Amino acid sequence: MPCPKGKESIAALVTVMVGLPEHQLVLLDEAQRRTRTYAVKQGYMLGQFHSRCAEPGVLNPAFPVSRSPEPLFAVRRMIVQDIMFLHRSPVMFAEYQKRFGDRYDRPDHPMPETHARLYALAQQRSSGRSADVDYQKIDVPLKLPQPHTDHPAEMTFYLSGQLKELLFKLMHEQACAVRVELAADRVEEAIWGLRRLTAALDMLSRLWDVLGTRAPTEFNAFRDQLGDASDIDSYIFRMVEFTLGKKSEELAARYAFVPSIAADIYRAFHDSSVYDEVLCLLVRRGLLAQDTASPESWNADAVSAAWAGIYREYAPSDKLFRLAEALMDVAEGFGRWRTRHLLTVERMIGSTPETGGTDGIAWLRRSAEHRFFPELEIWLAQQINPASPLYNIGQFTEIHGAVDPILFEAALRQVVAEAESLNIQLIENNYGLQQFVGSPDWSFPLIDLTTDVDPQAAAEAWMRVDYEQPTDLLHSPLFKYALLKVASNRFIWYQRCHHIVIDGAGFFLIAQRMAQVYSALVKDMAANECPFGPVSVMMESDAHYRASAQFTRDQAYWLKHCANWPEPVTLANRQAPAVRHRLRQTTYLSSQSVFTYAADASRLAQLMSAVMAAYLHRWTGAQDVVLGFPVTARFGETRRTPGTASNILPIRFTMQPNINLSLLMEQAAQEIQHGFRHQRYRYEELKRELRLVQNQSLFGVTINFMPFDYDLTFGEHSSTNHNLTAGPVTDLMIGIYTQSDSSLQIDFDANPDLYTADELIAHQRRFLNFLDALTTEPSRPINSIDLLEATERRQLLVELNATEHDYPAHLCIHQLFEEQVERTPHATALMYEDQVLSYAELNARANRLAHQLIEL
């Protein structure tokens, strides 16, 4: 719909629209929007082109609007806009009222009720203001916008800036209120205040979506009018930061010579902050020493330890636990806003200094890295238990042939230098936890185990000791490599990293590149050009994603998908957090029926998920079964960049009567396909949106399918890859790895606080038998397949029920029980879920119950 250039084109545009059906009347709004500027300047209103008016072509361009032969209200769908136009010109409305007002009272010319009501409203508003206008003084801010040009992009920029300041004001008022509530020990009220502040932050972030719709060329049309103006210098935003606890003397000094705001800035800088009051609250609760919480003797380690204690020892329903979560929500809200701010400015303005101070873009980049409440950042998961190796991931590559240690180390040092993520170092300073790409010192030991009685067992023991060592995130390299010689023609390349810098996909990229570089050095050739992208690629990809419409769509999908979510289904009969050690049971699968039924990697992943869901259903009786399904969450250049991007998707299965493997495979394909479309939305964020705390989960069992082609050659020698640990195991994780001989390595990793070794072995054996039976007869109902082997069934039905014994016939059952109590008072008599009662305890409870019954 092109913008009209003259009277005739306006007439033609409206004439075409006169006969529109009702459902297309919305186009009239667009017609008015596109013609309004020109028509008003010519003295027209679109109401003149109504079918009851004179023909458009004969209208005189000089004919004033106020002399229109018919009321403007005759035009449908444009009535409200026309009245608004008249409101802006009291003189015009007075003229209109003078010429047409009597028509509303004439019986020979009845007006529709809607037109009469709108006319009455116009009369009322032309003579005075409504109560809500008087109370909120709405007309005052509406008169404030005074852009320097008539370009519509400037009005968007202008109004967005004013709205940001109003939201900053709202946030400052909420922060001040939270500070008062904390000082008065009203923690619940403070939590709600922080939630309101977070909601305002979300509104603030959405403003960048509005500005992001403007192209750089539109911004450049009025950019020269801005001069040195910058929203970086918003003083009310500085007051928000200072009141929350992020104070900077340098920033406060900027406003010292601005009389109108200097006093407010001074007060916000020197008054106690929200975080000061939080720490005082912890002191009052006995969780923090007074001298470690005061600004003069601040002790970040002590504060971190206090928060770690709250997360570790307090229930999620406790006020202090929820206060910590509310503070985290605020911190993350500021992170989202700063990232969105940076991306919008980069898109609209670029990196030149105007409108952003002398180094606007660089300043925003640094600002985006700053965080509120640093002791509560995500890395707290490691700090809660710094002696835990939970987030270590490890593997070893068995090389079937002789290795030149000198060339191997040279190749490894080249690969480590190429992979920026391995060179990440973490520091803590006044801005909290930050990361940078450095050059950490590291060694590469060669360990000769050939003289041991069992070199392979010695190598596995050495690796186990190493990967169970915690990683010092601030003072040591975040990776460890070693070369273990177990025979003259067999070497083991050991690899261990912290999950904060690399994931399973990154491990594969490093191993693949290592094989290439070492093989080239062996042949005295130069290796191919490094395919790795810089770590900034992953950071920028994540930042752009979080600021995109896709992020919003993904979030909406998962929140809708996870509504009315069932309780996690587990094979264990108790609960426990993720632990340092794990139980592992490994087997290798080469079943022909499995590979016939699932010929490719994607179908194999669907099969394993469907069979595990069926197994959980059969073992527990649950009708809704949810599995965790890790994904790489990598796209574009991030596929070639070592780092951490992996995510985990909750995959849901609904069990129906007589369901079989074929139907479950359809569910698996649909769930995984839909999940893949939204796989970049972080599981951790989903948990926070659903108000789940750290130790709560959407699932119990995880299927970790690793379809990486580890058929790597080092020089002329083949290799076999073995996973050691893939990170925390809360319940049960099934790791599935493809091998070079076309078999599958299947690892059952279990939390030893939930499963015994015998239970794990039994579950793996049953699962594999169940898998074979289902793939052999995929149309057979899963409820008709027996989970138990013949020996297990006999033990359950015959041996455990063989309880017949001789006993004195003259004694009653209670007397026999009392004799057993005397013989073994502390032996276990009864077990139910997590409760265990000894014979003495059960006897005491039975006696109390008996006396209560006697007294009835």
Secondary structure, DSSP 8 states (H G I E B T S, - for coil): -----SHHHHHHHHHHHTT--GGGTHHHHHHHHHHHHHHHHTT--GGGGSTTS--GGG--TT--GGG-SS-GGGSTT-HHHHHHHHHT-HHHHHHHHHHHGGGGG-TTS---HHHHHHHHHHHHHHH---HHHHHHTTHHHHH----SS--HHHHHHHHHHHHHHHHHHHHHHHHHHHHHHHHTT-HHHHHHHHHHHHHHHHHHHHHHHHHTTS-HHHHHTTGGGTTT--GGG-HHHHHHHHHHT---HHHHHTTTT-HHHHHHHHHHHHS--HHHHHHHHHHHTTSS-HHHHSGGG--HHHHHHHHHHHHHHS-TTSHHHHHHHHHHHHHHHHHHHHHHHHHHHHHHT-SSSTTS-TTHHHHHHHHHH--SSGGGSTTHHHHTSTT--TTEEEEEEEESS---HHHHHHHHHHHHHH-GGGGEEEEEETTEEEEEE--------EEE-TTSSSHHHHHHHHHHHHHTS---TTTS-SEEEEEEEEETTEEEEEEEEETTT--HHHHHHHHHHHHHHHHHHHTT----------HHHHHHHHHHHHTSHHHHHHHHHHHHHTTT------SSSS-----SS-EEEEEEE--HHHHHH--SHHHHHHHHHHHHHHHHHHHH--SEEEEEEEE----GGGGGS-S---EEEEEEEE--TT-BHHHHHHHHHHHHHHHHHTTTS-HHHHHHHTT--TT--S-SEEEEEE------EETTEEEEEEEEEES--SSEEEEEEE-TTS-EEEEEEE-TTT--HHHHHHHHHHHHHHHHHHHHSTTSBGGGS--S-HHHHHIIIIITT-------TTS-HHHHHHHHHHH-TTSEEEEETTEEEEHHHHHHHHHHHHHHHHH-
